[in-house]
């Protein structure tokens, strides 16, 4: 067994038993609160709708905040405070959402992004020292990868990994395009398509988790603070529960040993199950065979746009 494989396994197991567990998922939402205009709802209405879904379903989510989305302005900061005061958790997603794998993004500049966001959110109730990389890109090259990990450790941060990645942001984009053309659009087919996409992706990543660990993990679901989830977040929660999954707090989910890892591959791009599998040399297929690639999401959105 290689040194890399031993290291990943040691970090993964963390000395804890990896016995079978009931299927569980936590909810995280990136990039918000957003103050851009959309059809159907104002920024305040979107924020209140998301908060209402969570409150009505008894769910605590974690919001990974990107400052440029609106919290650099008084009205955006007020929306964030509503989430925080409403019992939701708040974490760091940079100031401007840069791609850390891009050649033009230096380690020093990225460190300033982390600190800049922290300065805005650290006084809020529900603040957690968790950091999520924009685009889930954690470094291209060993120097950047190791440099940012050392910086985050020095700052007391852990990485807010994702186990179930979705393209909800793309569904939202296509939905808003459709609403711009047809303000009285029937939302039912869009809801059905969105739920099918999330469920298929969840099943695919759960298969990969079981391939890696021989058990279900406490999943971390990545969604976004968008109109789509202002409309349908409650339906997403209901879907998981109706199919036997338990909704847990992100605080609980991040204690799972599956997130106590540091995959030692030179280019990190994707959710933690994917990068861990690559580090261990575990094939992603057929576990991820049911995953919706972006081109399928676009095709489904284009199909719905032409429905009568």
Beta strands, then each sheet from edge to edge (+ up, - down):
strand 1: 24-30
strand 2: 62-65
strand 3: 89-92
strand 4: 127-131
strand 5: 137-140
strand 6: 158-159
strand 7: 218-224
strand 8: 246-247
strand 9: 267-269
sheet 1: 6+ 4+ 3+ 2+ 1+ 7+
sheet 2: 6+ 4+ 3+ 2+ 1+ 8+
sheet 3: 5+ 9-
end
